Amino acid sequence: MFIQTESTPNEASLKFIPGVPVTSSGTHEFLDLRSALPSPLATRLLHIDGLTGVFFGPDFVTCSKDDSLNWSIIKPEIFAVLMEHFSSGQPLFRDGESQDGAEDTRILDTDSEVVGMIKELLETRVRPAIQEDGGDIEYKGFNEETGVVSLKLKGSCRGCSSSSVTLKNGIERMLMHYVPEVQLVEQVSEDNRMEMETVSC
């Protein structure tokens, strides 16, 4: 097995590509050992000193580290854990705890036409591009009165210096072009407060 690495726009995140499927549906993010409990692989990775986050994509694993360590120090350990896991054929999640994929962009009967269009654009246009960079977005809602779309950035996009540019110049501009009702795109942080982006379009 040969595992490739790809850099991401976030210097603190690196994309590892094992050459085999990683998740069968959706993406999964783990930012601490407690959240990683359902996944033996995520648990083992987060036990590596200096790793602060693990993100599973369709065919990649993004690892994020703190700034105190160099990638050259922790990469060999990450390679070893990934190699052992994917060579053994173990499941990504423990029995009975398999995680369903993200349902955030599934169009519901209760969704308005506008929300349906937003979800479809996020799923077909935005998500593939962001996953190329080792991250993902999660749709958190649309306020029909204010025209504000709320999104959460995951994986390498979390804490990336260029994420606000991606949000404003990429996602917001595209949504406003196709869906006139959209006035603004805001990022939702972990504690569900809005992180007001100050980057102008």
C-alpha positions as CSV (number, residue, x, y, z in Angstrom):
1,M,0.0,0.0,0.0
2,F,1.3,3.5,-0.9
3,I,-0.1,6.5,1.0
4,Q,0.2,9.9,-0.8
5,T,0.1,13.2,0.9
6,E,-1.2,16.5,-0.5
7,S,-0.8,19.9,1.1
8,T,-3.9,22.0,1.8
9,P,-4.4,25.8,1.9
10,N,-4.1,25.4,5.7
11,E,-0.4,24.8,6.7
12,A,-1.6,23.1,9.9
13,S,-3.5,20.4,7.9
14,L,-2.2,17.7,5.6
15,K,-4.3,15.4,3.4
16,F,-3.4,11.7,3.4
17,I,-4.6,9.6,0.5
18,P,-4.5,5.8,1.1
19,G,-5.6,4.8,-2.4
20,V,-8.7,3.1,-1.1
21,P,-12.2,4.4,-0.1
22,V,-12.2,5.9,3.4
23,T,-15.9,6.7,4.0
24,S,-18.9,5.3,2.2
25,S,-21.1,8.2,2.9
26,G,-20.6,11.8,4.1
27,T,-17.6,13.1,6.0
28,H,-16.7,12.8,9.7
29,E,-14.6,15.1,11.9
30,F,-13.0,14.4,15.3
31,L,-11.5,17.2,17.3
32,D,-10.9,15.4,20.6
33,L,-10.6,11.8,21.9
34,R,-14.2,11.8,23.2
35,S,-15.7,12.5,19.8
36,A,-13.3,9.9,18.3
37,L,-14.5,7.0,20.5
38,P,-16.7,5.4,17.7
39,S,-13.7,5.2,15.4
40,P,-10.6,3.1,16.4
41,L,-8.6,4.9,13.6
42,A,-9.5,8.4,14.7
43,T,-8.7,7.4,18.3
44,R,-5.3,6.1,17.4
45,L,-4.5,9.1,15.3
46,L,-5.5,11.6,18.0
47,H,-3.2,9.8,20.5
48,I,-0.3,11.1,18.4
49,D,1.3,14.0,20.2
50,G,0.6,17.3,18.4
51,L,-2.4,16.2,16.4
52,T,-5.5,18.4,17.1
53,G,-8.0,17.0,14.5
54,V,-8.8,14.2,12.2
55,F,-11.2,14.4,9.3
56,F,-12.4,11.5,7.1
57,G,-13.4,12.3,3.5
58,P,-14.6,9.9,0.8
59,D,-11.0,8.9,-0.2
60,F,-8.7,10.8,2.1
61,V,-7.9,11.5,5.8
62,T,-7.0,15.0,6.8
63,C,-4.9,15.4,9.9
64,S,-4.4,18.8,11.6
65,K,-1.6,19.6,14.1
66,D,-0.7,22.4,16.5
67,D,1.9,24.9,15.4
68,S,4.6,23.7,17.8
69,L,5.5,20.6,15.8
70,N,6.9,20.1,12.3
71,W,5.1,17.7,9.9
72,S,8.4,15.9,9.4
73,I,8.3,14.8,13.0
74,I,4.7,13.4,13.1
75,K,4.2,12.3,9.5
76,P,6.0,8.9,10.0
77,E,3.7,8.0,12.9
78,I,0.6,9.0,11.0
79,F,1.7,6.9,8.0
80,A,2.3,3.9,10.2
81,V,-1.2,4.1,11.8
82,L,-2.9,4.6,8.5
83,M,-0.9,1.8,6.8
84,E,-1.8,-0.6,9.6
85,H,-5.5,0.3,9.6
86,F,-6.1,0.2,5.8
87,S,-4.0,-2.9,5.3
88,S,-5.9,-4.8,8.0
89,G,-9.3,-4.2,6.4
90,Q,-10.8,-3.1,9.8
91,P,-14.0,-1.0,9.6
92,L,-13.7,2.7,10.2
93,F,-16.3,2.6,13.0
94,R,-16.9,0.1,15.7
95,D,-19.8,-2.4,15.2
96,G,-23.1,-0.8,15.9
97,E,-21.7,2.6,15.9
98,S,-21.3,3.2,12.2
99,Q,-21.9,6.8,11.5
100,D,-24.3,7.9,8.8
101,G,-23.1,10.4,6.3
102,A,-24.0,14.1,6.6
103,E,-27.6,14.8,6.0
104,D,-27.2,18.5,5.9
105,T,-27.7,18.9,2.2
106,R,-30.4,16.3,1.7
107,I,-33.5,18.2,0.4
108,L,-36.5,17.6,2.7
109,D,-40.2,17.9,1.9
110,T,-40.4,20.7,4.4
111,D,-37.6,22.8,2.6
112,S,-38.7,25.9,0.7
113,E,-37.7,26.1,-3.0
114,V,-34.9,28.6,-2.0
115,V,-33.4,26.2,0.6
116,G,-33.6,23.3,-1.9
117,M,-31.6,25.4,-4.4
118,I,-29.0,26.4,-1.8
119,K,-28.6,22.7,-0.6
120,E,-28.2,21.5,-4.2
121,L,-25.6,24.1,-5.0
122,L,-23.6,23.3,-1.9
123,E,-23.8,19.6,-2.6
124,T,-22.9,19.7,-6.3
125,R,-20.7,22.7,-6.7
126,V,-19.2,23.7,-3.3
127,R,-18.6,20.4,-1.5
128,P,-16.5,18.7,-4.2
129,A,-14.2,21.7,-4.5
130,I,-13.7,22.0,-0.8
131,Q,-13.1,18.3,-0.4
132,E,-10.3,18.7,-2.9
133,D,-8.6,20.8,-0.3
134,G,-9.1,18.3,2.4
135,G,-12.1,19.9,4.1
136,D,-15.9,20.1,3.9
137,I,-18.8,22.4,4.7
138,E,-21.9,21.7,6.7
139,Y,-25.2,23.5,5.9
140,K,-26.5,24.9,9.2
141,G,-29.5,26.9,8.0
142,F,-31.0,29.8,6.0
143,N,-32.8,32.8,7.5
144,E,-35.5,33.7,5.0
145,E,-36.0,37.2,6.5
146,T,-32.3,38.3,6.5
147,G,-31.1,36.2,3.5
148,V,-28.2,34.8,5.6
149,V,-26.9,31.3,4.9
150,S,-25.1,29.7,7.9
151,L,-22.3,27.3,7.2
152,K,-19.7,25.4,9.3
153,L,-16.2,24.7,7.9
154,K,-14.6,21.4,8.7
155,G,-11.3,19.6,8.1
156,S,-8.5,21.6,6.7
157,C,-10.9,24.6,6.2
158,R,-11.3,25.0,10.0
159,G,-8.9,27.7,11.2
160,C,-7.4,28.2,7.7
161,S,-6.3,31.8,7.0
162,S,-7.9,31.7,3.6
163,S,-11.2,30.2,4.7
164,S,-12.8,33.6,5.0
165,V,-11.8,34.4,1.4
166,T,-13.2,31.0,0.3
167,L,-16.4,31.8,2.2
168,K,-16.9,35.3,0.8
169,N,-15.3,35.3,-2.7
170,G,-16.2,31.7,-3.5
171,I,-19.3,30.4,-1.8
172,E,-21.1,33.6,-1.0
173,R,-20.6,35.0,-4.5
174,M,-21.8,31.8,-6.2
175,L,-24.9,31.4,-4.0
176,M,-25.8,35.1,-4.5
177,H,-25.4,34.6,-8.3
178,Y,-27.7,31.6,-8.5
179,V,-30.1,32.4,-5.6
180,P,-31.0,36.1,-5.5
181,E,-32.6,35.6,-2.0
182,V,-29.1,35.0,-0.5
183,Q,-27.7,38.2,0.9
184,L,-24.8,36.9,3.1
185,V,-22.9,33.7,4.0
186,E,-21.8,33.5,7.7
187,Q,-19.6,30.9,9.4
188,V,-20.9,29.1,12.5
189,S,-18.3,28.3,15.1
190,E,-18.3,25.3,17.5
191,D,-20.2,27.1,20.2
192,N,-22.9,28.0,17.6
193,R,-22.2,31.7,17.7
194,M,-21.7,33.5,14.4
195,E,-18.2,34.4,13.5
196,M,-18.7,37.6,11.7
197,E,-16.5,37.7,8.7
198,T,-14.9,41.0,7.9
199,V,-13.5,40.2,4.5
200,S,-15.2,42.3,1.9
201,C,-16.3,40.8,-1.4
